[in-house]
Amino acid sequence: MACVRPDGTLTENAKVVLRLLDLPLAPEEIAPRVNRPLFQVRSILRELQIQGLVLEADQGLFSISILGQAKLR
């Protein structure tokens, strides 16, 4: 499930997840909010992290990075 298209734009799934991450959240908290299975949320977060759009804290919480904030503008 690609979250970032070849032209650099974000898919709707990616945008929805990024918008939730103004406060750090665990994947288990995100999944019910976006109505997606946990494995899909983990996949989305992994891809967004590789792209530098989210950061993972020590305790498995994810938050949006400055680059992620810029992508939403």
C-alpha positions as YAML, in Angstrom:
chain: A
units: angstrom
residues:
- id: 1
  name: MET
  ca: [0.00, 0.00, 0.00]
- id: 2
  name: ALA
  ca: [1.88, 3.05, -1.23]
- id: 3
  name: CYS
  ca: [1.39, 6.18, 0.84]
- id: 4
  name: VAL
  ca: [3.55, 8.46, -1.24]
- id: 5
  name: ARG
  ca: [2.91, 8.52, -4.97]
- id: 6
  name: PRO
  ca: [5.81, 8.60, -7.48]
- id: 7
  name: ASP
  ca: [5.21, 12.34, -7.97]
- id: 8
  name: GLY
  ca: [5.71, 12.91, -4.22]
- id: 9
  name: THR
  ca: [2.08, 13.57, -3.32]
- id: 10
  name: LEU
  ca: [0.42, 11.79, -0.41]
- id: 11
  name: THR
  ca: [-2.45, 9.35, -0.65]
- id: 12
  name: GLU
  ca: [-5.59, 10.02, 1.37]
- id: 13
  name: ASN
  ca: [-4.65, 7.25, 3.83]
- id: 14
  name: ALA
  ca: [-1.31, 8.93, 4.46]
- id: 15
  name: LYS
  ca: [-2.93, 12.34, 4.94]
- id: 16
  name: VAL
  ca: [-5.48, 11.00, 7.41]
- id: 17
  name: VAL
  ca: [-2.80, 9.30, 9.51]
- id: 18
  name: LEU
  ca: [-0.48, 12.32, 9.44]
- id: 19
  name: ARG
  ca: [-3.27, 14.65, 10.57]
- id: 20
  name: LEU
  ca: [-3.81, 12.47, 13.67]
- id: 21
  name: LEU
  ca: [-0.18, 12.65, 14.72]
- id: 22
  name: ASP
  ca: [-0.06, 16.18, 16.13]
- id: 23
  name: LEU
  ca: [0.13, 14.29, 19.45]
- id: 24
  name: PRO
  ca: [2.16, 11.06, 19.71]
- id: 25
  name: LEU
  ca: [0.00, 7.97, 19.22]
- id: 26
  name: ALA
  ca: [0.56, 4.22, 19.14]
- id: 27
  name: PRO
  ca: [-0.51, 2.22, 16.08]
- id: 28
  name: GLU
  ca: [-3.17, 0.57, 18.24]
- id: 29
  name: GLU
  ca: [-4.68, 4.00, 18.92]
- id: 30
  name: ILE
  ca: [-4.55, 5.07, 15.28]
- id: 31
  name: ALA
  ca: [-6.19, 1.98, 13.73]
- id: 32
  name: PRO
  ca: [-9.70, 2.49, 15.16]
- id: 33
  name: ARG
  ca: [-9.59, 6.22, 14.43]
- id: 34
  name: VAL
  ca: [-8.90, 5.65, 10.73]
- id: 35
  name: ASN
  ca: [-11.04, 2.51, 10.51]
- id: 36
  name: ARG
  ca: [-8.16, 0.39, 9.20]
- id: 37
  name: PRO
  ca: [-6.72, -2.91, 10.43]
- id: 38
  name: LEU
  ca: [-3.66, -2.63, 12.64]
- id: 39
  name: PHE
  ca: [-1.39, -4.29, 10.06]
- id: 40
  name: GLN
  ca: [-2.31, -1.61, 7.49]
- id: 41
  name: VAL
  ca: [-1.65, 1.19, 9.97]
- id: 42
  name: ARG
  ca: [1.74, -0.29, 10.82]
- id: 43
  name: SER
  ca: [2.53, -0.51, 7.10]
- id: 44
  name: ILE
  ca: [1.49, 3.11, 6.55]
- id: 45
  name: LEU
  ca: [3.58, 4.27, 9.52]
- id: 46
  name: ARG
  ca: [6.60, 2.30, 8.33]
- id: 47
  name: GLU
  ca: [6.43, 3.88, 4.88]
- id: 48
  name: LEU
  ca: [5.89, 7.37, 6.29]
- id: 49
  name: GLN
  ca: [8.84, 6.85, 8.63]
- id: 50
  name: ILE
  ca: [11.08, 5.78, 5.73]
- id: 51
  name: GLN
  ca: [10.05, 8.95, 3.89]
- id: 52
  name: GLY
  ca: [10.91, 11.04, 6.97]
- id: 53
  name: LEU
  ca: [7.32, 12.17, 7.48]
- id: 54
  name: VAL
  ca: [6.84, 10.62, 10.94]
- id: 55
  name: LEU
  ca: [9.07, 10.03, 13.94]
- id: 56
  name: GLU
  ca: [8.93, 7.10, 16.33]
- id: 57
  name: ALA
  ca: [9.56, 7.67, 20.03]
- id: 58
  name: ASP
  ca: [11.16, 5.09, 22.31]
- id: 59
  name: GLN
  ca: [7.84, 3.71, 23.50]
- id: 60
  name: GLY
  ca: [6.39, 2.95, 20.06]
- id: 61
  name: LEU
  ca: [4.55, 6.26, 19.75]
- id: 62
  name: PHE
  ca: [4.54, 8.06, 16.43]
- id: 63
  name: SER
  ca: [4.35, 11.79, 15.75]
- id: 64
  name: ILE
  ca: [4.46, 13.90, 12.62]
- id: 65
  name: SER
  ca: [7.84, 15.35, 11.63]
- id: 66
  name: ILE
  ca: [8.46, 18.87, 10.37]
- id: 67
  name: LEU
  ca: [8.75, 17.42, 6.86]
- id: 68
  name: GLY
  ca: [5.39, 15.67, 7.36]
- id: 69
  name: GLN
  ca: [3.80, 18.93, 8.45]
- id: 70
  name: ALA
  ca: [5.15, 20.63, 5.33]
- id: 71
  name: LYS
  ca: [3.70, 17.87, 3.12]
- id: 72
  name: LEU
  ca: [0.22, 18.53, 4.53]
- id: 73
  name: ARG
  ca: [0.30, 22.20, 3.52]
...
